[in-house]
Amino acid sequence: MSFAALLKTLMGLQKLDTGFQKNLILNQGLDYFGGGNGTDMRAHCLLGSGNSIPAPTQTSLDDFIAANNSILAVTNSHDYDADRDGDLYKNSSTYTYQFLNLESVNISEIGLASQYGSATEYYLCTRALIKDANGAPTTISINEGETLQVQYKIWRVFSLIDKTGKINLTDGDGVSTEYNYTVRMAGVGGTSLGGSNSYKNDVGQVMRTNAGNAGHAIYNGSLGDFTAGPNGSSIWYAGDSRTLPIDNYVQGSYKAVIRCALPLDAANGIIKTFLLLTSMGFFQIEYSKVSDNSGISKTTLKLLSWYLKLAGVVTRANCNVARQHTD
C-alpha cells in the first residue's frame, strides 16, 4: 500500500508532488478484513499533524486534522501478463481524494479509515508519515486557496505457485482416509468466473464469500489453469446467493475460516475439485486419495462437510500527496 500527496494551485498548477510512498497497514487494519468495522478500508482518508514513527499497534493518528470521503477518481488494474508478472499476480486500485479549504494547517501524517464518526471516533486501517525526497519525515503547509490531493494505491499480491498438503477424511464409522490436496488460484486476470468484477472491485473490501459473477462449485475433474477454473463437469453449485458461512473472526488471527456442508442430495458422485470464490481471491482445490489418486466418493447415504482457512494474501498500500494554491 502506498500514497502520494500533490499540492496544486487554484488554477490547477502543481506546487508539490511527494511521489508514491510506503504506507503501513496496522494490525487493526488486518483485523478489519475479518468484518465488523466497515466494508471498505478506503472509505475515508484522514490527515494529521503528528510525527511518531508508525507502528503496527497504533489505532489512531497522533493529532487528527481532517477526514474526507469524497473520491475524485478511481483507477484499477487486474490484468495478468506472464512475462511481466511471473509467479506473482498483482492487482491494484488507486483512489484519489481531494481536500478543499484546508487553510493554514500543517500536514505530516496520513491514513485510511474504514469507519469515521468524528475526530476521536474512527477505525484507522493504515498510517504513514509524509516524507521528503531523501526519505526524512516532513510537513506540508497548506495555505489559503490551496487544494490537497491524496492518491492511495492498494496492491494485492497472490502467489501463483501451487500449494500442496495432506488431509484426513473421517467417515461416520470413524475410519480415516488420507488425501493429498493441491490449491491453485483461479480466474486470474479477470477473464473468467467473474474475475473482472472481483479482482478489479474487491481490493480493500472486507472478507466475504459471494465475490465475482459465478458461484462456488464442485467438479468431477482436475485442476484447470489459474486463469480459468477446474476441468470436468460441475456436480454441485452453491446457488444464486453464492455465500458460504464464515466463522466469527478471531482478533489477531488474520485468518478466515470458511465452511461448506453438503446434504444427502448434493454433489453425489466423484468429488475431485472445489472452486471457492472470495473477495480475497479465487481458488480451486483438488483432492486425491493417497492410495490410488481417486477423488472423494459421495452418495445419497453420505453427508460431507469441511472447512478451509484463508490467510496470507499480501496487501500493500502506497500513497501520493499533491496540493494546489492561488498564484
Secondary structure, 3 states (H helix, E strand, C coil): CEEEEEEECCCCCEEEECCCEEEEECHHHHHHCCCCCCCECCCEEEEECCCCCCCCCCCCCCCEEEEECCEEEEEEECCCCHHHHCCEEEEEEEEEEEECCCCCEEECEEEEEEEEEECCEEEECEEEECECCCCCECCEEECCCCEEEEEEEEEEEEECCCEEEEEEEECCCCCEEEEEEEEEECCCCCCCCCHHHHHHHCCCECCCCCCCCCCCEEECCCCCCCCCCCCCCEEEECCCCCCCCECCCCCCCCCEEEEEEECCCCCCEEECEEEEEECCEEEEEEEEECCCCCCEEECCCCCEEEEEEECCCEEEEEEEEEEECCC
